[in-house]
Amino acid sequence: MKDTINNSLLNYRDSLYMVKNTGKNFDNNNPEKSLFVSHQLNTNNISPNYTQSLNNKDWILGILILCFFLFALVQVLYKKRIKQIFKSFFIKRYTNQLIRDGNLFNERITINLFIIFVLTFSLLIFKSAEFFIRFPQNIVFNFILYLKILIIFFILWFIKILAVIFIGRIFKLENMSKEYLLNILIFNLISGIFLLPSLVLITYIQSTAIIYIVLIMIGLIILYRIIRGIFIGLSCLNFSLLYLILYLCTLEILPFLILTKLVMDYLT
């Protein structure tokens, strides 16, 4: 046992002697003569940074959650009625069944789905403006812009409805105007449902292809609604086809042109 300890001490002394004879100084201030060299990165701030910049996704997420919640209520409480709305969207003859089972304008399902439509369509306009115009990412500015788009869109939609009712009374076409308003309502409610998952993809994937596909699909839905409106007008013999086309284009296209112009003027 003693021999083992003595041999260890002798080896330790020999090691110290060899280090002294090398003549090298193990100083941290001299990296060329040190066995261990620290990294060359400069540290400006040693405290962790936990702050995150606010962006549009914060309030957009709240709007999407609200819309999904309203749609979930509709699915649970009005499952049969929403199936009728979808059938009326694809096949016109189901609209009569929709009318027989109640007045869609005064039902609670319409309130929920219409809120979804207004919120999502206004959000689509906002995201389109954000994509094509590239305005600054300021959460207060962007949220105020969204609210302005929402208010203007609702006002234009309300004016269009009043115009349809007014023209129907002037030309004594109340039944046709009611059918046309129901056609507008059905397409608006379906558009809001379609935009829910679409806006999730637009917001969180941020793909150019996705936003173009969604805009094209919405354009096709609007075109389909105009064609359905033309057939409703043609069912009335007292209405000229030329005036009908001008009337529909004015009501369907002019509000979007006005809204686009207002948004462009606000951002420039």
N, C-alpha and C positions, 0 to 999 in steps of 0.2 A: 504494500500500500504506500509506504514512504517512497519507494523507488518511482512509483507512478507519479506522485505529486512532484517529486524533484525533477523528473523529466519534463513535466508540463511547465514548470517554472523556467527551466533552461530554454525550452522552445519559445516561450513568451519573451525572454530576454533577447534571444537571437533575433526575434522579429523586430523588436524595438531598435536593435542595433542596425538592422538592415534599413529601416526607415530613416534613421538619422543619417546614414551614409549616402542615401540618394540625394540629399540636399534639396529636396522639394518641400515647399511650404504649402501646407494644406490650408490655404486661406480663402474664405468665401469672396474676398474682394479681388482675388486674382484667379479668374476662371480658367486661365491657361494652365495653372499649376494645381488645379483642384480636381479630385476624382469625380465629383458630382457638380454638374452645371445646371443652374436653374433656367427656367424658360425665359425667353427674350421679350415676352409680351408686356406692354405697359398697362398697368392697372390704374384706371382713372377713378373708378367708383367701386369701393369694396362692399357697399350695402346693396342687397338685392332689390330689384325694381319690380314691384307687384302691380303697378298701375297699368291699365289697359285703356286704349283709346276707345271712346264711344263711337259707334257707327250706326248706320241705318238699320242693321239687323236687329237691334234691340227693340225698337218700337214696332217694326214690321212683324217680328215674332209675336208680339202681343195681339196685333190685328189678326194674324193667321190663327192663333189659338182661339180667339173669340169666334171667328168664322167656323172653325171646326167644331167648337162647342155647340153653336147654333144648329149646324148641320146634323150633329149627333142627336140633338133633341128632336129634329124633324124626322130622322130615321126611326127613332123609338116611338114617337107619339103619332106620326102621320105616315106610316109606312105605305098603306094602301093608296093614299092620296098622292104621294110623290111618284108612285108607279104610274098613276094616271097622267101626271104631268109629263113624265118621260115618254109615254106612249103618244101623247098629244103632240109632242115635239117632232116625232118621227112620222106619225101618220095623222093626217088631218081629221079623219072621221072620229077619232077618239076625243076630239075637242067637244063634240056634242055630249058625250058621256060625262065629260068633265063639267059641262054646264048643268046637266041634269042632276048631278050629285051635290050641287051647291054652287054658291057664288064665290068664285075663287078670289075676287077682289076684297072680300070682307073676312077671309079666313086667317087664322093665326099662322098657318104654315106659310102664307104669302108674306107676312111681316118678317118672319125669320129669314126666308130665302131672299127677300128683297134687300134686307140689310146686308146679307152676304154679297149680293150682286153689286150694290153701291160701293161697299168697302173694297171688294176685289177688283172691280173694273177701274176704280180710281187709283188703286195701287198699281194696276197694269199700266195705266197712263203715266204714273210717276216713274215706274221702272223703265218704261220706254224712253221718257225724257232723260232720265239719268244715263241710259245707255247711249243714246244718239247725241246728246248735247254735252255730256261730261262736265256737269257743274260741280262746284266744290262740295266735299263731303263734310258738311256741318250738320250735326244732328238737329239743332234747333231750326236752322234754315230749312232743312229738308222736311221736317215734320210739319212746319207751317205751310210749306209748299203743297204737301199732300192734303192738308186740311182745306186749302184754297181750291185745289182740284176737286176734292170731294164736294164742297159746297157748290161750285160752279156746275159740276156735272149733275148734281141733283136738281139745281134750278133749271138747267136746260132740259132735263128729262121731264120735269113738271110742266114746263112751258109747252113741250111737245104734246103731252097728254091733253092739256087744255086746248091746244090747237086742233087736235083730232075731234074732241067733243064739240068744239065751236063749229068746225066745218060740217060735222055730221048734222048739227041742228040747222045750219044755214041751208044746206041742200036737202034737208029732210031725209037723212040717211042714218038715223039713230041706230038701227039694227046692224048696219054694216060697220059703223064706227065702234060699236061695242065688240063686235067680232074681231075687228082689227086691233083694238086695245087688248083684248084677251090674247091675241096672237103675239103682240109685243111683250106682254107680261110673261107668257110661257117661255119665250126665247130668252128674256132677261134672266129668269130664274135658272134656266139650264146653263146659261153662260156663266153665272156666278158659281155654280157647282163645278163646272169645267175648269174655271180659273183657280180654284182652291189648290189642287195638287200642282197645277202649272206654275203658280207663283212660288211654291216651295222650291221647285226646280230652278226657276229663274233667280231666286234670291240666294240660294245656298250652293248651287253648282256654277252659276255665272258663266254659262256657255252662250256664245253668239248664236249657235244653231238652235238652241232651245227657244230663245226669245223670238227668233224669226218664225219658227214653227208655230208658236203660240199665237203670234200676230196674224199669221196666215189662217190658222184655224178660226180665230175670232172673225176675221174678214169673211170667211166662208159662211159662218153662222149668220152674220149680218146680211150677206147676199141671199142666203136661203130664206131669211125672214122677209126680205124685200120681195122675193118671188112669191112667197105665200101671201103677202099683202096684195100683190098684183092680182092673184087669183081671187082673193076676197073681193077686190074692187070690180073685177070682171063679172062677178056674180050679180052685180047691180047693173041693169041695162041703161040706167040714166046717167052713167058716169063714162066720160070719154077716156079712151086708153091713153092718149097723149097727156091729158090733165092728170090722170092717175099716176103716170110715171113721174111727171114733174112734181106732183104732190108728195109722192113717196121719197123721191130723191132729196127734196127740200127738208122733209122731216127727219130722214135718216142720216143724211150726209152733212147737212148744214150745221147741226149741233157739234159734231166732231171737228169741223173746220173752225168753228168759233172757239171751242175749247183749246185746240192746238194753237191758234193765234194768241189767245190770252196767256197760255203757258210760255210761249216763245217770247212775248213781250215782257213777261215778268222776269225771265232769266237773262234777257239781254239788256 
